[in-house]
């Protein structure tokens, strides 16, 4: 058996404290394919952790039976620093409380960093080019001197993922249907993953603007391709963010279902020499993320939704009413919040008290929205 638990102790930035990160490896070390899975980079998003909890024994048993054809590296809860970020009985696991930085933002743009070290070394051998690029990234990581616990954690995660062929970052939304974020040039290649997850939408963008983890490695190879047009440089990493419903959907039943979907995806790919549990059911193809409206409030109030998740709406339809909480008609007046595009409701806000600028819903449409094209596409 190759199933092993590992840990890394991260000394705190303050004296007398240490945080421990756990991860697992399973499968042949010399396998041609490496898979990196992580959950809860936003530490307050737990459905992915539940999925990996159920996936681990499935992979352990498949390994014991000699059925694994890939090397799997799994971080069930990849951000122990965020796990500890509790304030007044609330978990603030999305942001580093020291810097205010979102844990899934500001990951490095790798190609400009390693461009000089690979210059003149990329030719017609695609496999050799991938090895050269990965070696340059690995050397850069090893040359870093991280100081803070957060910097050490990020470099450790990146070192694990940088030479992986498949990188899946498991997240969730607020109150949401299942969906995926990935790069447009990785579709339709990852349609099999979308099908096995049973997603409502696959949203694509080359650069969503925030330096998200799932964009780091596709951007590396994409920029290498564009900078070296005469070399053979493949998109050597299939990376995606998997959004497993909403924060409140951390349940055993969902975890078992989601783990089976991942297991079947790997089996479909030939990375596990076992049959999938059931035939795949196709889901809709990709949609540009710029076609998804993030509907926001213009003033504070109490949300009263008129739509359910998955419901189709047309531009101008009322998605929710905003009940006034101040002024001459406080707690009496209702202001309708209308869809700015036609599509379906992918997510809503679970907290119904909204301040000005609060996200009310994501509406997945088909047409790129002028207000979204070329802009910062993420919620912070």
C-alpha positions as CSV (number, residue, x, y, z in Angstrom):
1,X,0.0,0.0,0.0
2,X,1.1,3.6,-0.7
3,X,-1.5,5.4,1.3
4,X,0.3,7.8,3.7
5,X,-0.5,10.7,5.9
6,X,1.9,13.7,6.1
7,X,2.1,16.9,8.0
8,X,3.9,20.2,8.1
9,X,4.2,22.3,11.2
10,X,4.0,26.1,10.5
11,X,5.5,28.2,13.3
12,X,3.2,31.1,14.1
13,X,4.1,34.7,13.4
14,X,3.6,35.2,17.2
15,X,5.6,33.3,19.8
16,X,4.5,30.0,21.3
17,X,2.1,28.8,18.6
18,X,2.3,26.3,15.8
19,X,-0.2,25.3,13.2
20,X,-0.2,21.8,11.6
21,X,-1.2,21.1,8.0
22,X,-2.2,17.6,7.1
23,X,-2.2,15.9,3.7
24,X,-2.3,12.4,2.1
25,X,-0.5,10.7,-0.8
26,X,-1.7,7.5,-2.5
27,X,-0.8,5.8,-5.7
28,X,2.4,4.8,-7.4
29,X,5.2,7.5,-7.0
30,X,6.4,6.8,-10.5
31,X,2.9,7.2,-12.1
32,X,2.9,9.3,-15.3
33,X,-0.1,11.3,-14.0
34,X,-0.2,13.4,-10.8
35,X,-3.4,14.7,-9.3
36,X,-3.5,17.5,-6.7
37,X,-6.8,17.9,-4.8
38,X,-7.3,20.5,-2.1
39,X,-10.3,21.7,-0.1
40,X,-11.1,24.7,2.1
41,X,-8.6,27.2,0.8
42,X,-11.4,29.4,2.0
43,X,-11.3,27.8,5.4
44,X,-15.0,28.5,6.1
45,X,-16.1,26.5,3.0
46,X,-16.3,22.9,4.2
47,X,-18.3,20.8,1.6
48,X,-15.1,19.9,-0.2
49,X,-13.5,18.7,3.0
50,X,-16.5,16.4,3.5
51,X,-16.1,15.1,-0.1
52,X,-12.4,14.3,0.5
53,X,-13.2,12.7,3.8
54,X,-15.3,10.2,1.8
55,X,-12.9,10.0,-1.1
56,X,-9.8,9.0,1.0
57,X,-11.0,5.5,2.0
58,X,-12.1,4.9,-1.5
59,X,-8.7,5.7,-2.8
60,X,-7.0,3.8,0.0
61,X,-9.0,0.6,-0.9
62,X,-8.4,1.0,-4.6
63,X,-4.7,1.3,-3.8
64,X,-4.7,-1.8,-1.6
65,X,-6.3,-3.6,-4.6
66,X,-3.5,-2.3,-6.9
67,X,-6.0,-0.3,-9.0
68,X,-4.5,3.2,-8.9
69,X,-2.7,4.4,-12.1
70,X,-2.0,7.9,-10.9
71,X,-0.3,9.6,-7.9
72,X,-2.8,11.4,-5.8
73,X,-2.0,14.2,-3.4
74,X,-4.9,15.3,-1.2
75,X,-5.2,18.2,1.2
76,X,-8.6,17.7,2.9
77,X,-8.3,21.1,4.7
78,X,-5.5,23.0,3.0
79,X,-5.7,26.2,5.1
80,X,-5.3,25.5,8.8
81,X,-4.4,29.2,9.3
82,X,-7.8,30.2,8.1
83,X,-9.4,27.5,10.3
84,X,-8.2,29.4,13.3
85,X,-9.5,32.7,12.2
86,X,-12.5,33.0,14.5
87,X,-13.8,36.4,15.8
88,X,-16.6,36.7,18.3
89,X,-17.9,33.2,17.5
90,X,-17.8,33.8,13.8
91,X,-15.5,32.0,11.4
92,X,-13.6,34.5,9.2
93,X,-11.9,31.8,7.1
94,X,-11.9,33.6,3.8
95,X,-9.4,36.3,4.6
96,X,-6.0,36.5,6.2
97,X,-6.8,38.6,9.3
98,X,-3.2,40.0,9.4
99,X,-3.2,41.3,5.8
100,X,-6.8,41.4,4.8
101,X,-5.9,39.4,1.7
102,X,-8.4,36.8,0.4
103,X,-6.7,33.4,0.6
104,X,-7.7,32.6,-3.0
105,X,-6.3,35.8,-4.4
106,X,-2.8,37.2,-5.4
107,X,-1.3,33.8,-6.3
108,X,1.8,34.4,-8.4
109,X,2.0,35.0,-12.1
110,X,4.6,32.3,-12.8
111,X,5.7,32.7,-16.4
112,X,7.3,36.2,-16.1
113,X,9.2,34.8,-13.1
114,X,10.7,31.9,-15.0
115,X,10.8,33.3,-18.6
116,X,14.5,34.1,-18.5
117,X,15.5,30.7,-17.1
118,X,13.7,28.8,-19.9
119,X,14.6,31.2,-22.7
120,X,16.1,29.2,-25.6
121,X,15.4,25.9,-24.0
122,X,12.0,25.1,-25.4
123,X,11.8,23.2,-28.7
124,X,9.7,20.6,-30.6
125,X,9.6,18.0,-27.7
126,X,6.4,18.8,-25.8
127,X,7.2,16.5,-22.9
128,X,10.7,17.9,-22.5
129,X,9.3,21.4,-22.6
130,X,6.8,20.7,-19.8
131,X,9.6,19.2,-17.7
132,X,11.8,22.3,-18.3
133,X,9.0,24.7,-17.3
134,X,8.1,22.7,-14.2
135,X,11.8,22.4,-13.2
136,X,12.1,26.2,-13.5
137,X,9.1,26.8,-11.3
138,X,10.3,24.2,-8.8
139,X,13.7,25.9,-8.6
140,X,12.1,29.3,-8.1
141,X,9.9,27.9,-5.3
142,X,12.9,26.3,-3.6
143,X,14.9,29.6,-3.9
144,X,12.3,31.5,-1.9
145,X,12.8,32.5,1.7
146,X,9.3,32.8,3.2
147,X,9.0,34.6,6.5
148,X,5.4,34.5,7.6
149,X,3.3,31.4,8.2
150,X,1.0,32.5,5.4
151,X,3.9,32.7,2.9
152,X,5.2,29.3,4.0
153,X,1.8,27.8,3.5
154,X,1.3,29.2,0.0
155,X,4.7,28.0,-1.1
156,X,4.1,24.5,0.2
157,X,0.8,24.3,-1.6
158,X,2.3,25.6,-4.8
159,X,5.2,23.2,-4.6
160,X,2.8,20.3,-4.4
161,X,0.7,21.5,-7.3
162,X,3.3,22.9,-9.7
163,X,4.1,19.6,-11.3
164,X,0.5,18.1,-11.3
165,X,-1.4,17.2,-14.4
166,X,-4.8,17.7,-12.8
167,X,-5.3,20.4,-10.0
168,X,-8.8,20.6,-8.4
169,X,-9.5,23.3,-5.8
170,X,-12.7,22.4,-3.9
171,X,-14.8,25.4,-2.7
172,X,-18.4,26.3,-2.3
173,X,-20.6,29.4,-2.7
174,X,-23.0,31.1,-0.2
175,X,-26.3,29.4,-1.2
176,X,-25.8,27.9,-4.6
177,X,-26.1,25.2,-7.2
178,X,-23.0,23.2,-8.2
179,X,-20.7,24.9,-10.7
180,X,-17.1,25.0,-11.9
181,X,-14.7,27.8,-12.7
182,X,-12.0,26.9,-15.3
183,X,-10.1,28.3,-18.2
184,X,-11.8,28.4,-21.7
185,X,-8.9,26.5,-23.3
186,X,-9.4,23.6,-20.9
187,X,-12.9,23.0,-22.3
188,X,-14.4,20.8,-23.6
189,X,-11.6,18.7,-22.1
190,X,-13.0,19.0,-18.6
191,X,-16.6,18.4,-19.7
192,X,-16.2,14.9,-18.3
193,X,-15.6,16.4,-14.8
194,X,-18.6,18.7,-15.2
195,X,-20.7,15.8,-16.1
196,X,-19.6,13.7,-13.2
197,X,-20.2,16.5,-10.8
198,X,-23.6,17.2,-12.2
199,X,-23.0,20.9,-12.3
200,X,-25.6,23.6,-13.3
201,X,-22.9,25.7,-15.0
202,X,-19.2,25.7,-16.0
203,X,-18.0,29.3,-16.0
204,X,-14.8,30.1,-18.0
205,X,-12.3,33.0,-18.0
206,X,-8.6,33.2,-18.8
207,X,-8.0,35.8,-16.2
208,X,-10.7,36.7,-13.7
209,X,-8.6,39.5,-12.3
210,X,-7.7,38.3,-8.8
211,X,-4.9,35.8,-9.2
212,X,-7.0,32.8,-8.2
213,X,-5.2,29.5,-7.4
214,X,-6.9,27.6,-10.2
215,X,-5.6,30.1,-12.8
216,X,-1.9,29.9,-11.8
217,X,-0.8,26.8,-13.8
218,X,-3.0,27.3,-16.9
219,X,-1.7,30.9,-17.1
220,X,1.8,29.5,-16.8
221,X,1.5,27.2,-19.8
222,X,-0.7,29.7,-21.8
223,X,1.9,32.4,-21.5
224,X,4.7,30.0,-22.3
225,X,2.8,29.1,-25.5
226,X,2.3,32.7,-26.5
227,X,5.9,33.7,-25.7
228,X,7.3,30.7,-27.6
229,X,5.1,30.3,-30.7
230,X,7.7,28.1,-32.5
231,X,7.9,25.6,-29.5
232,X,5.6,22.8,-28.7
233,X,4.1,23.8,-25.3
234,X,0.9,22.0,-24.3
235,X,-1.6,23.1,-21.7
236,X,0.0,20.6,-19.3
237,X,-2.3,21.2,-16.3
238,X,-6.0,20.8,-16.2
239,X,-7.0,23.1,-13.3
240,X,-10.5,24.0,-12.0
241,X,-12.3,25.4,-9.0
242,X,-15.2,23.1,-8.0
243,X,-18.0,24.9,-6.2
244,X,-19.9,22.3,-4.1
245,X,-23.2,24.1,-3.5
246,X,-23.4,26.4,-0.5
247,X,-21.7,26.7,2.9
248,X,-24.5,25.1,4.8
249,X,-24.4,22.0,2.5
250,X,-21.7,20.1,4.5
251,X,-23.6,16.8,4.9
252,X,-22.6,13.2,4.8
253,X,-25.0,12.4,2.0
254,X,-23.6,15.1,-0.2
255,X,-20.0,14.2,0.7
256,X,-20.6,10.6,-0.4
257,X,-22.2,11.7,-3.6
258,X,-19.4,14.2,-4.4
259,X,-16.7,11.7,-3.6
260,X,-18.2,9.1,-5.9
261,X,-18.4,11.7,-8.7
262,X,-14.7,12.4,-8.3
263,X,-13.8,8.7,-8.1
264,X,-15.8,8.0,-11.3
265,X,-14.2,11.0,-13.0
266,X,-10.8,9.5,-12.3
267,X,-12.0,6.0,-13.3
268,X,-13.3,7.4,-16.6
269,X,-9.8,8.9,-17.2
270,X,-8.2,5.5,-16.6
271,X,-6.5,6.8,-13.5
272,X,-8.3,4.2,-11.4
273,X,-8.6,0.7,-13.0
274,X,-12.1,0.2,-11.8
275,X,-15.5,0.8,-13.6
276,X,-17.5,3.9,-12.8
277,X,-20.4,3.4,-10.5
278,X,-23.0,4.5,-13.1
279,X,-23.2,5.9,-16.6
280,X,-22.4,9.6,-16.9
281,X,-25.2,12.1,-17.4
282,X,-24.3,15.1,-19.7
283,X,-24.7,18.6,-18.3
284,X,-24.6,21.9,-20.1
285,X,-21.4,23.1,-21.7
286,X,-19.3,26.1,-20.7
287,X,-20.4,29.7,-20.5
288,X,-18.1,32.7,-20.4
289,X,-17.9,34.1,-16.9
290,X,-18.5,37.6,-18.4
291,X,-22.0,36.4,-19.2
292,X,-22.8,35.9,-15.5
293,X,-24.4,38.9,-13.7
294,X,-23.5,39.5,-10.1
295,X,-26.6,41.4,-9.0
296,X,-26.0,43.9,-6.2
297,X,-27.9,46.2,-3.9
298,X,-27.6,50.0,-4.3
299,X,-28.5,50.7,-0.6
300,X,-29.0,48.8,2.6
301,X,-32.1,46.8,3.5
302,X,-33.6,43.4,4.2
303,X,-33.7,40.9,1.3
304,X,-37.0,39.2,0.4
305,X,-36.4,36.8,-2.5
306,X,-38.9,36.1,-5.2
307,X,-36.9,33.4,-6.9
308,X,-35.4,30.0,-6.1
309,X,-32.1,28.5,-7.1
310,X,-32.2,27.3,-10.7
311,X,-35.2,29.5,-11.6
312,X,-35.2,31.1,-15.1
313,X,-35.5,34.8,-15.2
314,X,-35.7,37.5,-17.9
315,X,-34.0,40.9,-17.9
316,X,-36.2,43.1,-15.8
317,X,-37.8,40.4,-13.7
318,X,-37.8,41.0,-10.0
319,X,-35.3,38.8,-8.2
320,X,-35.9,40.2,-4.7
321,X,-37.4,43.1,-2.8
322,X,-35.2,45.2,-0.6
323,X,-37.2,46.2,2.5
324,X,-36.2,49.7,3.7
325,X,-34.6,49.8,7.2
326,X,-34.3,53.6,7.6
327,X,-36.0,56.7,6.3
328,X,-39.7,57.9,6.4
329,X,-40.9,54.4,5.2
330,X,-38.5,52.3,7.2
331,X,-39.7,48.7,7.5
332,X,-42.7,49.4,5.3
333,X,-41.4,50.3,1.8
334,X,-40.1,47.6,-0.6
335,X,-37.8,48.3,-3.6
336,X,-37.6,45.7,-6.3
337,X,-34.2,44.4,-7.4
338,X,-34.4,43.5,-11.1
339,X,-32.3,41.1,-13.2
340,X,-30.1,42.9,-15.7
341,X,-29.8,39.8,-17.9
342,X,-31.8,36.7,-18.9
343,X,-30.6,33.4,-17.5
344,X,-31.0,31.2,-14.4
345,X,-30.3,31.9,-10.7
346,X,-27.1,30.1,-9.8
347,X,-26.6,31.6,-6.3
348,X,-28.3,33.7,-3.6
349,X,-27.2,35.3,-0.4
350,X,-27.9,33.4,2.8
351,X,-27.6,36.5,5.0
352,X,-30.7,38.6,4.3
353,X,-29.5,41.9,5.8
354,X,-27.7,43.6,2.9
355,X,-25.5,46.7,2.9
356,X,-25.0,48.9,-0.1
357,X,-23.1,46.9,-2.7
358,X,-24.0,43.4,-1.3
359,X,-24.2,40.6,-3.8
360,X,-27.8,39.4,-4.1
361,X,-27.5,36.7,-6.8
362,X,-25.5,35.3,-9.7
363,X,-27.5,35.0,-12.9
364,X,-26.0,32.8,-15.5
365,X,-26.8,34.2,-19.0
366,X,-25.6,33.5,-22.5
367,X,-24.5,36.9,-23.7
368,X,-21.4,38.7,-22.5
369,X,-22.3,41.7,-20.4
370,X,-20.6,45.0,-21.3
371,X,-20.3,45.8,-17.6
372,X,-18.4,42.6,-17.1
373,X,-16.2,42.3,-20.2
374,X,-12.6,42.8,-19.3
375,X,-13.3,43.7,-15.7
376,X,-12.7,42.2,-12.3
377,X,-15.0,39.2,-12.4
378,X,-14.8,37.8,-8.9
379,X,-16.5,38.6,-5.7
380,X,-13.9,39.6,-3.2
